[in-house]
C-alpha cells in the first residue's frame, strides 16, 4: 500500500510538472505575439496558460492583451484577479496601475484613483502612476459642481444683451479641460509630456487653494490628497 501511494504521488507530481511546462511554453508564445502586436493571438495563448494553472502573471498579461483590444471591462477583471492573487509586490503594483488605466478608459475616474493609490502604496516612487493619479483627480475636480457663490443666477435675474449688441464671450474656465493621452500599459510618457501635464495640474491646484483661502463653502479637493 505504501509503495502504491508513492507511485500515485510521483505520478501526480509528474502531471503537475507537465502542466507547468506546457503553461510556461504558452506564456512565452503569448509574450512573443504581444510584442508583435498580435493581441488576439496573445490572448489565446494566455487563456491556454490559465487552463493549466491559475497564474497571476498570465492574468496580468491577458489583461494587457484585452486592454489593447479596447475591451476595458474584461481587462478590469483580469487586472483585479492578478492584483488579488499575486504575491510579488512589483507585479501587484503593475496590476493596480493598469487596472487604473482600464477604469480610466471606462470613465470610472473615482475607481481609477483608488487603483492608482493602491499601486503607489506598493511602489511609491512610480512617477507614471503619480501622473495618472493626478490626471484622474484633475478630471474628477472638473466634474464637481462649482461652489454656491459661483452658481449662475436664475434665468429671470440674468441680464439679457440687446439683440443687436455684442454677445459675451464664453469664459475659458467654463471650457472642458484639454484632452490628455493616458499612457497604455507598459508605455512611458516623454519628459515633455509629463512636464506639460504636471503644469496643468499645478494650475488647477492653485485655483483650488485660492478658493479655499476665500472661504468658499464647498471647495474641490486638492489634486494630491493621497
MDAnalysis code that builds the backbone (N, CA, C; Angstrom):
import MDAnalysis as mda
import numpy as np

u = mda.Universe.empty(678, n_residues=226, atom_resindex=np.repeat(np.arange(226), 3), trajectory=True)
u.add_TopologyAttr("name", ["N", "CA", "C"] * 226)
u.add_TopologyAttr("resid", np.arange(1, 227))
u.add_TopologyAttr("resname", ["UNK", "UNK", "UNK", "UNK", "UNK", "UNK", "UNK", "UNK", "UNK", "UNK", "UNK", "UNK", "UNK", "UNK", "UNK", "UNK", "UNK", "UNK", "UNK", "UNK", "UNK", "UNK", "UNK", "UNK", "UNK", "UNK", "UNK", "UNK", "UNK", "UNK", "UNK", "UNK", "UNK", "UNK", "UNK", "UNK", "UNK", "UNK", "UNK", "UNK", "UNK", "UNK", "UNK", "UNK", "UNK", "UNK", "UNK", "UNK", "UNK", "UNK", "UNK", "UNK", "UNK", "UNK", "UNK", "UNK", "UNK", "UNK", "UNK", "UNK", "UNK", "UNK", "UNK", "UNK", "UNK", "UNK", "UNK", "UNK", "UNK", "UNK", "UNK", "UNK", "UNK", "UNK", "UNK", "UNK", "UNK", "UNK", "UNK", "UNK", "UNK", "UNK", "UNK", "UNK", "UNK", "UNK", "UNK", "UNK", "UNK", "UNK", "UNK", "UNK", "UNK", "UNK", "UNK", "UNK", "UNK", "UNK", "UNK", "UNK", "UNK", "UNK", "UNK", "UNK", "UNK", "UNK", "UNK", "UNK", "UNK", "UNK", "UNK", "UNK", "UNK", "UNK", "UNK", "UNK", "UNK", "UNK", "UNK", "UNK", "UNK", "UNK", "UNK", "UNK", "UNK", "UNK", "UNK", "UNK", "UNK", "UNK", "UNK", "UNK", "UNK", "UNK", "UNK", "UNK", "UNK", "UNK", "UNK", "UNK", "UNK", "UNK", "UNK", "UNK", "UNK", "UNK", "UNK", "UNK", "UNK", "UNK", "UNK", "UNK", "UNK", "UNK", "UNK", "UNK", "UNK", "UNK", "UNK", "UNK", "UNK", "UNK", "UNK", "UNK", "UNK", "UNK", "UNK", "UNK", "UNK", "UNK", "UNK", "UNK", "UNK", "UNK", "UNK", "UNK", "UNK", "UNK", "UNK", "UNK", "UNK", "UNK", "UNK", "UNK", "UNK", "UNK", "UNK", "UNK", "UNK", "UNK", "UNK", "UNK", "UNK", "UNK", "UNK", "UNK", "UNK", "UNK", "UNK", "UNK", "UNK", "UNK", "UNK", "UNK", "UNK", "UNK", "UNK", "UNK", "UNK", "UNK", "UNK", "UNK", "UNK", "UNK", "UNK", "UNK", "UNK", "UNK", "UNK", "UNK", "UNK", "UNK", "UNK", "UNK", "UNK", "UNK"])
u.atoms.positions = np.array([
    [0.822, -1.200, 0.000],
    [0.000, 0.000, 0.000],
    [0.860, 1.257, 0.000],
    [1.921, 1.225, 0.782],
    [2.805, 2.390, 0.832],
    [3.454, 2.617, -0.519],
    [3.871, 1.492, -1.159],
    [4.526, 1.610, -2.452],
    [3.554, 2.174, -3.500],
    [2.298, 1.718, -3.463],
    [1.296, 2.237, -4.389],
    [1.048, 3.732, -4.150],
    [1.070, 4.125, -2.880],
    [0.875, 5.537, -2.561],
    [1.998, 6.394, -3.119],
    [3.229, 5.868, -3.026],
    [4.365, 6.610, -3.569],
    [4.254, 6.736, -5.073],
    [3.813, 5.674, -5.734],
    [3.658, 5.714, -7.189],
    [2.618, 6.749, -7.601],
    [1.520, 6.788, -6.865],
    [0.472, 7.770, -7.178],
    [0.984, 9.189, -6.944],
    [1.731, 9.375, -5.859],
    [2.279, 10.700, -5.579],
    [3.248, 11.151, -6.646],
    [4.118, 10.246, -7.095],
    [5.077, 10.585, -8.148],
    [4.361, 10.907, -9.452],
    [3.308, 10.147, -9.740],
    [2.551, 10.388, -10.966],
    [1.881, 11.759, -10.923],
    [1.328, 12.128, -9.767],
    [0.682, 13.429, -9.640],
    [1.694, 14.561, -9.788],
    [2.873, 14.389, -9.206],
    [3.920, 15.404, -9.365],
    [4.334, 15.529, -10.820],
    [4.375, 14.416, -11.525],
    [4.733, 14.434, -12.943],
    [3.685, 15.210, -13.745],
    [2.412, 14.984, -13.444],
    [1.333, 15.675, -14.147],
    [1.401, 17.181, -13.886],
    [1.624, 17.553, -12.613],
    [1.722, 18.967, -12.268],
    [2.898, 19.619, -12.988],
    [4.049, 18.911, -13.001],
    [5.219, 19.439, -13.677],
    [4.977, 19.590, -15.178],
    [4.282, 18.628, -15.761],
    [3.988, 18.675, -17.190],
    [3.078, 19.855, -17.513],
    [2.074, 20.074, -16.676],
    [1.173, 21.208, -16.872],
    [1.930, 22.528, -16.757],
    [2.832, 22.616, -15.790],
    [3.608, 23.838, -15.590],
    [4.492, 24.124, -16.794],
    [5.128, 23.099, -17.340],
    [5.983, 23.276, -18.511],
    [5.166, 23.726, -19.724],
    [3.994, 23.110, -19.896],
    [3.134, 23.489, -21.017],
    [2.652, 24.929, -20.863],
    [2.269, 25.285, -19.645],
    [1.810, 26.647, -19.379],
    [2.913, 27.657, -19.640],
    [4.129, 27.324, -19.211],
    [5.257, 28.232, -19.424],
    [5.519, 28.424, -20.910],
    [5.364, 27.372, -21.685],
    [5.563, 27.480, -23.136],
    [4.519, 28.395, -23.764],
    [3.267, 28.224, -23.355],
    [2.205, 29.098, -23.865],
    [2.443, 30.547, -23.450],
    [2.958, 30.736, -22.237],
    [3.227, 32.090, -21.755],
    [4.277, 32.776, -22.618],
    [5.338, 32.058, -22.953],
    [6.387, 32.616, -23.821],
    [5.827, 32.922, -25.208],
    [5.015, 32.041, -25.735],
    [4.427, 32.270, -27.051],
    [3.493, 33.482, -27.028],
    [2.724, 33.614, -25.953],
    [1.845, 34.770, -25.827],
    [2.630, 36.072, -25.750],
    [3.741, 36.057, -25.013],
    [4.582, 37.250, -24.925],
    [5.142, 37.625, -26.293],
    [5.519, 36.625, -27.062],
    [6.042, 36.901, -28.403],
    [4.957, 37.518, -29.284],
    [3.747, 36.952, -29.252],
    [2.645, 37.510, -30.045],
    [2.325, 38.928, -29.593],
    [2.404, 39.174, -28.287],
    [2.104, 40.511, -27.766],
    [3.124, 41.518, -28.280],
    [4.401, 41.150, -28.253],
    [5.441, 42.060, -28.747],
    [5.250, 42.354, -30.226],
    [4.702, 41.409, -30.961],
    [4.441, 41.593, -32.391],
    [3.094, 42.256, -32.638],
    [2.438, 42.711, -31.559],
    [1.161, 43.413, -31.604],
    [0.035, 42.548, -32.168],
    [0.177, 41.249, -32.049],
    [-0.890, 40.324, -32.435],
    [-1.669, 39.977, -31.154],
    [-2.442, 40.922, -30.702],
    [-3.040, 40.831, -29.385],
    [-4.089, 39.734, -29.280],
    [-4.803, 39.473, -30.365],
    [-5.793, 38.390, -30.303],
    [-5.123, 37.026, -30.156],
    [-3.990, 36.839, -30.831],
    [-3.248, 35.584, -30.686],
    [-2.639, 35.479, -29.288],
    [-2.119, 36.600, -28.798],
    [-1.568, 36.600, -27.439],
    [-2.654, 36.247, -26.430],
    [-3.848, 36.774, -26.634],
    [-4.959, 36.463, -25.737],
    [-5.231, 34.954, -25.702],
    [-5.227, 34.317, -26.868],
    [-5.466, 32.872, -26.925],
    [-4.425, 32.099, -26.127],
    [-3.164, 32.499, -26.264],
    [-2.084, 31.795, -25.559],
    [-2.228, 31.970, -24.049],
    [-2.518, 33.191, -23.605],
    [-2.634, 33.430, -22.172],
    [-3.828, 32.672, -21.578],
    [-4.889, 32.542, -22.349],
    [-6.036, 31.763, -21.860],
    [-5.665, 30.288, -21.719],
    [-4.814, 29.798, -22.609],
    [-4.372, 28.407, -22.509],
    [-3.509, 28.208, -21.263],
    [-2.741, 29.240, -20.926],
    [-1.956, 29.156, -19.691],
    [-2.896, 28.977, -18.495],
    [-3.958, 29.776, -18.467],
    [-4.879, 29.745, -17.331],
    [-5.699, 28.462, -17.288],
    [-5.773, 27.743, -18.416],
    [-6.423, 26.437, -18.391],
    [-5.564, 25.416, -17.650],
    [-4.252, 25.669, -17.623],
    [-3.324, 24.746, -16.963],
    [-3.123, 25.087, -15.493],
    [-3.027, 26.372, -15.190],
    [-2.823, 26.793, -13.805],
    [-3.248, 28.246, -13.654],
    [-3.632, 28.613, -12.434],
    [-4.059, 29.984, -12.138],
    [-2.825, 30.827, -11.861],
    [-2.372, 31.514, -12.891],
    [-1.135, 32.278, -12.803],
    [-1.432, 33.771, -12.748],
    [-0.978, 34.476, -11.689],
    [-1.159, 35.930, -11.641],
    [-0.517, 36.630, -12.839],
    [0.657, 36.140, -13.270],
    [1.322, 36.746, -14.414],
    [0.500, 36.565, -15.678],
    [-0.094, 35.384, -15.855],
    [-0.923, 35.145, -17.044],
    [-2.176, 36.017, -17.016],
    [-2.781, 36.194, -15.842],
    [-3.937, 37.079, -15.745],
    [-3.554, 38.518, -16.081],
    [-2.394, 38.955, -15.589],
    [-1.918, 40.302, -15.891],
    [-1.660, 40.458, -17.386],
    [-0.957, 39.494, -17.987],
    [-0.656, 39.574, -19.409],
    [-1.926, 39.503, -20.250],
    [-2.862, 38.655, -19.824],
    [-4.135, 38.561, -20.536],
    [-4.881, 39.889, -20.445],
    [-4.834, 40.515, -19.291],
    [-5.450, 41.829, -19.159],
    [-4.860, 42.832, -20.135],
    [-3.531, 42.811, -20.296],
    [-2.883, 43.723, -21.244],
    [-3.333, 43.458, -22.675],
    [-3.395, 42.176, -23.062],
    [-3.807, 41.825, -24.423],
    [-5.243, 42.266, -24.678],
    [-6.113, 42.087, -23.688],
    [-7.513, 42.501, -23.833],
    [-7.623, 44.022, -23.851],
    [-6.830, 44.676, -23.002],
    [-6.829, 46.143, -22.954],
    [-6.476, 46.717, -24.317],
    [-5.480, 46.128, -24.961],
    [-5.054, 46.618, -26.276],
    [-6.148, 46.456, -27.326],
    [-7.084, 45.565, -27.063],
    [-8.216, 45.381, -27.973],
    [-9.418, 46.227, -27.533],
    [-9.168, 47.108, -26.556],
    [-10.147, 48.085, -26.083],
    [-11.372, 47.441, -25.441],
    [-11.187, 46.279, -24.853],
    [-12.259, 45.626, -24.099],
    [-11.966, 45.861, -22.616],
    [-12.226, 47.069, -22.195],
    [-11.754, 47.525, -20.902],
    [-12.452, 46.837, -19.733],
    [-13.736, 46.509, -19.881],
    [-14.452, 45.846, -18.791],
    [-13.823, 44.488, -18.478],
    [-13.476, 43.728, -19.522],
    [-12.825, 42.430, -19.314],
    [-11.432, 42.609, -18.732],
    [-10.734, 43.637, -19.218],
    [-9.382, 43.892, -18.714],
    [-9.412, 44.190, -17.223],
    [-10.419, 44.932, -16.781],
    [-10.553, 45.256, -15.350],
    [-10.588, 43.980, -14.521],
    [-11.360, 43.002, -14.946],
    [-11.493, 41.763, -14.184],
    [-10.163, 41.013, -14.105],
    [-9.417, 41.003, -15.198],
    [-8.127, 40.298, -15.201],
    [-7.114, 40.996, -14.309],
    [-7.080, 42.323, -14.357],
    [-6.148, 43.050, -13.500],
    [-6.509, 42.880, -12.030],
    [-7.807, 42.868, -11.731],
    [-8.228, 42.662, -10.349],
    [-7.803, 41.285, -9.851],
    [-7.949, 40.272, -10.689],
    [-7.538, 38.925, -10.300],
    [-6.030, 38.851, -10.109],
    [-5.285, 39.483, -11.011],
    [-3.829, 39.477, -10.888],
    [-3.386, 40.171, -9.601],
    [-3.994, 41.328, -9.298],
    [-3.631, 42.062, -8.084],
    [-4.006, 41.282, -6.823],
    [-5.118, 40.549, -6.889],
    [-5.589, 39.803, -5.721],
    [-4.728, 38.569, -5.449],
    [-4.271, 37.897, -6.507],
    [-3.579, 36.621, -6.325],
    [-2.057, 36.725, -6.341],
    [-1.518, 37.838, -6.811],
    [-0.060, 37.967, -6.899],
    [0.555, 38.090, -5.510],
    [1.685, 37.455, -5.327],
    [2.425, 37.569, -4.072],
    [3.619, 38.504, -4.213],
    [3.979, 38.831, -5.438],
    [5.091, 39.739, -5.709],
    [4.570, 41.171, -5.752],
    [5.126, 42.051, -4.927],
    [4.645, 43.430, -4.852],
    [4.808, 44.179, -6.169],
    [5.864, 43.879, -6.908],
    [6.075, 44.558, -8.184],
    [4.952, 44.235, -9.154],
    [4.595, 42.958, -9.258],
    [3.513, 42.560, -10.161],
    [2.187, 43.136, -9.678],
    [1.958, 43.141, -8.375],
    [0.715, 43.703, -7.849],
    [0.621, 45.192, -8.170],
    [1.730, 45.912, -8.028],
    [1.727, 47.339, -8.345],
    [1.426, 47.574, -9.819],
    [2.025, 46.763, -10.686],
    [1.762, 46.888, -12.122],
    [0.300, 46.584, -12.437],
    [-0.251, 45.570, -11.761],
    [-1.651, 45.209, -11.998],
    [-2.572, 46.348, -11.567],
    [-2.301, 46.959, -10.407],
    [-3.125, 48.070, -9.955],
    [-2.982, 49.280, -10.882],
    [-1.765, 49.516, -11.370],
    [-1.544, 50.629, -12.303],
    [-2.392, 50.450, -13.554],
    [-2.321, 49.263, -14.153],
    [-3.073, 49.029, -15.376],
    [-4.570, 48.910, -15.103],
    [-4.932, 48.470, -13.905],
    [-6.336, 48.489, -13.509],
    [-6.845, 49.935, -13.515],
    [-6.026, 50.831, -12.982],
    [-6.392, 52.245, -13.019],
    [-6.573, 52.751, -14.436],
    [-5.688, 52.323, -15.342],
    [-5.806, 52.742, -16.742],
    [-7.099, 52.238, -17.365],
    [-7.432, 50.972, -17.117],
    [-8.646, 50.400, -17.699],
    [-9.891, 51.103, -17.152],
    [-9.905, 51.371, -15.842],
    [-11.033, 52.088, -15.245],
    [-11.123, 53.510, -15.796],
    [-9.968, 54.123, -16.013],
    [-9.940, 55.471, -16.593],
    [-10.588, 55.456, -17.975],
    [-10.259, 54.458, -18.776],
    [-10.831, 54.363, -20.116],
    [-12.344, 54.154, -20.061],
    [-12.835, 53.541, -18.982],
    [-14.269, 53.348, -18.796],
    [-14.932, 54.594, -18.199],
    [-14.110, 55.629, -17.961],
    [-14.570, 56.867, -17.346],
    [-15.030, 56.653, -15.905],
    [-14.524, 55.602, -15.273],
    [-14.773, 55.366, -13.850],
    [-13.620, 56.010, -13.086],
    [-13.616, 57.339, -13.040],
    [-12.449, 58.068, -12.554],
    [-12.218, 57.888, -11.054],
    [-13.287, 57.848, -10.282],
    [-13.108, 57.661, -8.834],
    [-12.472, 56.310, -8.538],
    [-12.925, 55.269, -9.238],
    [-12.344, 53.940, -9.048],
    [-10.902, 53.888, -9.546],
    [-10.611, 54.618, -10.619],
    [-9.229, 54.628, -11.121],
    [-8.303, 55.305, -10.121],
    [-8.788, 56.327, -9.439],
    [-7.993, 56.986, -8.399],
    [-7.617, 55.981, -7.316],
    [-8.590, 55.181, -6.886],
    [-8.313, 54.174, -5.856],
    [-7.270, 53.168, -6.331],
    [-7.378, 52.754, -7.597],
    [-6.424, 51.776, -8.131],
    [-5.013, 52.358, -8.170],
    [-4.893, 53.600, -8.618],
    [-3.575, 54.232, -8.665],
    [-2.986, 54.387, -7.262],
    [-3.835, 54.708, -6.288],
    [-3.346, 54.829, -4.912],
    [-2.829, 53.488, -4.402],
    [-3.536, 52.407, -4.740],
    [-3.069, 51.079, -4.336],
    [-1.724, 50.761, -4.968],
    [-1.558, 51.162, -6.224],
    [-0.275, 50.932, -6.901],
    [0.844, 51.700, -6.206],
    [0.558, 52.932, -5.802],
    [1.586, 53.752, -5.161],
    [1.914, 53.279, -3.750],
    [0.973, 52.642, -3.097],
    [1.286, 52.072, -1.782],
    [2.335, 50.969, -1.913],
    [2.312, 50.285, -3.040],
    [3.268, 49.210, -3.275],
    [4.550, 49.717, -3.933],
    [4.436, 50.797, -4.700],
    [5.606, 51.352, -5.391],
    [5.516, 52.877, -5.341],
    [5.862, 53.488, -4.211],
    [5.661, 54.929, -4.019],
    [6.450, 55.809, -4.971],
    [7.495, 55.311, -5.592],
    [8.341, 56.142, -6.442],
    [7.953, 56.097, -7.915],
    [6.860, 55.425, -8.262],
    [6.470, 55.284, -9.667],
    [5.877, 56.595, -10.168],
    [6.650, 57.339, -10.968],
    [6.215, 58.637, -11.458],
    [5.036, 58.527, -12.413],
    [5.007, 57.488, -13.244],
    [3.895, 57.332, -14.185],
    [2.573, 57.181, -13.439],
    [2.578, 56.399, -12.366],
    [1.351, 56.224, -11.593],
    [0.956, 57.531, -10.920],
    [1.927, 58.285, -10.432],
    [1.622, 59.580, -9.815],
    [0.969, 60.525, -10.820],
    [1.490, 60.539, -12.048],
    [0.926, 61.409, -13.081],
    [-0.494, 60.968, -13.433],
    [-0.698, 59.660, -13.577],
    [-2.028, 59.163, -13.907],
    [-3.021, 59.455, -12.783],
    [-2.569, 59.306, -11.545],
    [-3.421, 59.625, -10.401],
    [-3.820, 61.094, -10.427],
    [-2.846, 61.956, -10.658],
    [-3.129, 63.389, -10.694],
    [-4.096, 63.727, -11.826],
    [-3.951, 63.064, -12.964],
    [-4.838, 63.317, -14.099],
    [-6.268, 62.883, -13.772],
    [-6.419, 61.712, -13.168],
    [-7.753, 61.234, -12.808],
    [-8.390, 62.170, -11.777],
    [-7.611, 62.622, -10.795],
    [-8.134, 63.550, -9.798],
    [-8.514, 64.885, -10.439],
    [-7.722, 65.315, -11.396],
    [-7.997, 66.562, -12.111],
    [-9.347, 66.486, -12.816],
    [-9.627, 65.378, -13.470],
    [-10.901, 65.223, -14.177],
    [-12.056, 65.169, -13.184],
    [-11.849, 64.495, -12.048],
    [-12.895, 64.466, -11.026],
    [-13.217, 65.869, -10.521],
    [-12.190, 66.679, -10.352],
    [-12.403, 68.058, -9.915],
    [-13.238, 68.823, -10.923],
    [-12.970, 68.600, -12.213],
    [-13.713, 69.305, -13.248],
    [-15.178, 68.879, -13.283],
    [-15.452, 67.654, -12.837],
    [-16.818, 67.148, -12.870],
    [-17.647, 67.605, -11.682],
    [-16.988, 68.117, -10.641],
    [-17.722, 68.559, -9.459],
    [-18.384, 69.904, -9.726],
    [-19.609, 70.139, -9.200],
    [-20.290, 71.427, -9.425],
    [-19.549, 72.555, -8.730],
    [-19.634, 73.767, -9.258],
    [-18.962, 74.908, -8.607],
    [-19.612, 75.238, -7.282],
    [-18.894, 75.955, -6.385],
    [-19.476, 76.355, -5.097],
    [-20.719, 77.199, -5.314],
    [-21.621, 77.248, -4.310],
    [-22.873, 78.007, -4.462],
    [-22.662, 79.460, -4.853],
    [-21.580, 80.101, -4.315],
    [-21.376, 81.508, -4.632],
    [-20.914, 81.716, -6.063],
    [-20.620, 80.624, -6.775],
    [-20.204, 80.737, -8.167],
    [-21.269, 80.214, -9.125],
    [-22.433, 79.805, -8.585],
    [-23.516, 79.320, -9.425],
    [-24.102, 80.500, -10.203],
    [-24.493, 80.285, -11.470],
    [-25.115, 81.372, -12.235],
    [-26.466, 81.733, -11.638],
    [-26.884, 83.002, -11.716],
    [-28.178, 83.413, -11.162],
    [-29.322, 82.776, -11.936],
    [-30.512, 82.725, -11.328],
    [-31.678, 82.175, -12.033],
    [-31.926, 82.922, -13.329],
    [-32.585, 82.281, -14.279],
    [-32.800, 82.910, -15.594],
    [-33.475, 84.262, -15.526],
    [-34.431, 84.441, -14.583],
    [-35.155, 85.708, -14.536],
    [-34.312, 86.836, -13.957],
    [-33.140, 86.477, -13.339],
    [-32.272, 87.502, -12.781],
    [-31.125, 87.856, -13.711],
    [-30.955, 87.095, -14.786],
    [-29.865, 87.352, -15.709],
    [-30.232, 88.506, -16.623],
    [-29.273, 89.365, -16.878],
    [-29.491, 90.472, -17.801],
    [-29.268, 89.989, -19.213],
    [-30.251, 90.296, -20.052],
    [-30.147, 89.884, -21.440],
    [-29.459, 90.966, -22.241],
    [-28.593, 90.579, -23.144],
    [-27.918, 91.536, -24.009],
    [-28.885, 91.988, -25.091],
    [-28.768, 93.206, -25.544],
    [-29.620, 93.657, -26.647],
    [-29.446, 92.725, -27.837],
    [-30.521, 92.494, -28.596],
    [-30.440, 91.566, -29.734],
    [-29.322, 91.895, -30.692],
    [-29.107, 93.187, -30.940],
    [-28.095, 93.559, -31.931],
    [-26.758, 93.890, -31.287],
    [-26.686, 93.790, -29.990],
    [-25.462, 94.161, -29.304],
    [-24.454, 93.038, -29.311],
    [-23.244, 93.289, -28.835],
    [-22.207, 92.248, -28.796],
    [-22.564, 91.160, -27.804],
    [-22.337, 89.929, -28.178],
    [-22.627, 88.791, -27.309],
    [-21.410, 88.508, -26.431],
    [-21.633, 88.204, -25.170],
    [-20.481, 87.924, -24.293],
    [-19.763, 86.659, -24.728],
    [-18.467, 86.700, -24.627],
    [-17.667, 85.513, -24.958],
    [-17.683, 84.542, -23.791],
    [-17.624, 83.261, -24.107],
    [-17.613, 82.249, -23.045],
    [-16.298, 82.317, -22.289],
    [-16.401, 82.169, -20.977],
    [-15.197, 82.164, -20.147],
    [-14.385, 80.909, -20.427],
    [-13.080, 81.073, -20.472],
    [-12.223, 79.911, -20.733],
    [-12.321, 78.894, -19.610],
    [-12.694, 79.358, -18.410],
    [-12.788, 78.427, -17.280],
    [-13.988, 77.501, -17.412],
    [-14.932, 77.872, -18.297],
    [-16.101, 77.029, -18.495],
    [-15.872, 75.962, -19.557],
    [-14.754, 76.026, -20.231],
    [-14.461, 75.064, -21.278],
    [-13.950, 73.767, -20.667],
    [-14.192, 72.635, -21.331],
    [-13.662, 71.373, -20.794],
    [-12.143, 71.383, -20.792],
    [-11.527, 70.674, -19.866],
    [-10.063, 70.657, -19.802],
    [-9.480, 70.047, -21.057],
    [-8.287, 70.463, -21.439],
    [-7.672, 69.880, -22.641],
    [-7.488, 68.384, -22.481],
    [-7.686, 67.668, -23.574],
    [-7.557, 66.224, -23.520],
    [-6.099, 65.842, -23.299],
    [-5.885, 64.874, -22.470],
    [-4.545, 64.347, -22.216],
    [-4.561, 62.861, -22.503],
    [-3.562, 62.395, -23.160],
    [-3.493, 60.983, -23.523],
    [-3.023, 60.170, -22.338],
    [-3.833, 59.219, -21.938],
    [-3.445, 58.345, -20.829],
    [-2.508, 57.275, -21.355],
    [-1.339, 57.090, -20.763],
    [-0.427, 56.051, -21.244],
    [-1.032, 54.668, -21.082],
    [-0.932, 53.856, -22.112],
    [-1.433, 52.493, -22.057],
    [-0.427, 51.626, -21.312],
    [-0.796, 50.380, -20.992],
    [0.119, 49.527, -20.237],
    [1.510, 49.456, -20.856],
    [2.506, 49.614, -20.001],
    [3.912, 49.466, -20.363],
    [4.444, 50.612, -21.207],
    [3.617, 51.653, -21.498],
    [4.121, 52.789, -22.252],
    [4.613, 53.852, -21.271],
    [5.556, 54.689, -21.725],
    [6.136, 55.718, -20.871],
    [5.847, 57.089, -21.460],
    [5.569, 58.045, -20.582],
    [5.433, 59.417, -21.016],
    [6.813, 59.999, -21.298],
    [6.884, 60.877, -22.299],
    [8.125, 61.592, -22.514],
    [8.270, 62.647, -21.419],
    [9.464, 63.160, -21.266],
    [9.704, 64.182, -20.252],
    [8.851, 65.406, -20.528],
    [8.723, 65.781, -21.812],
    [7.930, 66.952, -22.174],
    [6.450, 66.747, -21.857],
    [5.921, 65.543, -22.145],
    [4.518, 65.252, -21.860],
    [4.246, 65.297, -20.361],
    [5.154, 64.734, -19.586],
    [4.979, 64.717, -18.139],
    [4.995, 66.134, -17.577],
    [5.934, 66.968, -18.048],
    [6.025, 68.338, -17.560],
    [4.780, 69.142, -17.927],
    [4.267, 68.930, -19.139],
    [3.068, 69.652, -19.573],
    [1.870, 69.273, -18.722],
    [1.714, 67.979, -18.460],
    [0.594, 67.512, -17.656],
    [0.689, 68.038, -16.235],
    [1.874, 68.009, -15.664],
    [2.044, 68.492, -14.296],
    [1.791, 69.990, -14.197],
    [2.117, 70.744, -15.257],
    [1.829, 72.177, -15.261],
    [0.324, 72.423, -15.207],
    [-0.446, 71.631, -15.970],
    [-1.904, 71.763, -15.955],
    [-2.447, 71.487, -14.558],
    [-1.948, 70.399, -13.959],
    [-2.424, 70.013, -12.634],
    [-2.052, 71.053, -11.593],
    [-0.839, 71.618, -11.689],
    [-0.412, 72.647, -10.739],
    [-1.307, 73.877, -10.830],
    [-1.673, 74.281, -12.059],
    [-2.544, 75.443, -12.216],
    [-3.899, 75.204, -11.566],
    [-4.442, 73.988, -11.772],
    [-5.734, 73.673, -11.179],
    [-5.651, 73.646, -9.657],
    [-4.542, 73.134, -9.133],
    [-4.398, 73.075, -7.677],
    [-4.287, 74.473, -7.092],
    [-3.620, 75.397, -7.806],
    [-3.521, 76.770, -7.329],
    [-4.892, 77.431, -7.282],
    [-5.750, 77.116, -8.290],
    [-7.108, 77.657, -8.290],
    [-7.881, 77.159, -7.068],
    [-7.708, 75.879, -6.762],
    [-8.400, 75.301, -5.610],
    [-7.942, 75.969, -4.325],
    [-6.631, 76.181, -4.182],
    [-6.100, 76.808, -2.972],
    [-6.626, 78.234, -2.820],
    [-6.758, 78.955, -3.938],
    [-7.290, 80.315, -3.887],
    [-8.738, 80.315, -3.396],
    [-9.526, 79.342, -3.886],
    [-10.923, 79.241, -3.452],
    [-10.999, 78.940, -1.955],
    [-10.105, 78.060, -1.478],
    [-10.115, 77.707, -0.066],
    [-9.752, 78.910, 0.802],
    [-8.806, 79.714, 0.341],
    [-8.415, 80.898, 1.111],
    [-9.546, 81.924, 1.183],
    [-10.392, 81.933, 0.144],
    [-11.522, 82.864, 0.144],
    [-12.665, 82.361, 1.006],
    [-12.540, 81.105, 1.513],
    [-13.574, 80.571, 2.392],
    [-14.807, 80.117, 1.676],
    [-14.655, 79.549, 0.500],
    [-15.807, 79.038, -0.226],
    [-16.446, 77.923, 0.567],
    [-17.778, 77.835, 0.578],
    [-18.453, 76.784, 1.358],
    [-18.081, 75.395, 0.916],
    [-17.933, 75.209, -0.381],
    [-17.612, 73.895, -0.914],
    [-16.441, 74.029, -1.864],
    [-15.294, 73.628, -1.420],
    [-14.111, 73.686, -2.266],
    [-13.809, 72.309, -2.798],
    [-13.301, 72.261, -4.003],
    [-12.907, 70.969, -4.568],
    [-11.661, 70.499, -3.865],
    [-11.442, 69.185, -3.886],
    [-10.287, 68.607, -3.206],
    [-8.992, 68.972, -3.911],
    [-7.936, 68.954, -3.149],
    [-6.614, 69.159, -3.728],
    [-6.264, 68.037, -4.679],
    [-5.455, 68.360, -5.681],
    [-5.080, 67.337, -6.653],
    [-4.247, 66.226, -6.062],
    [-3.703, 66.414, -4.869],
    [-2.866, 65.381, -4.269],
    [-3.262, 65.202, -2.807],
    [-4.241, 64.314, -2.585],
    [-4.706, 64.096, -1.212],
    [-4.354, 62.714, -0.708],
    [-3.430, 62.025, -1.443],
    [-3.076, 60.665, -1.025],
    [-1.874, 60.689, -0.099],
])
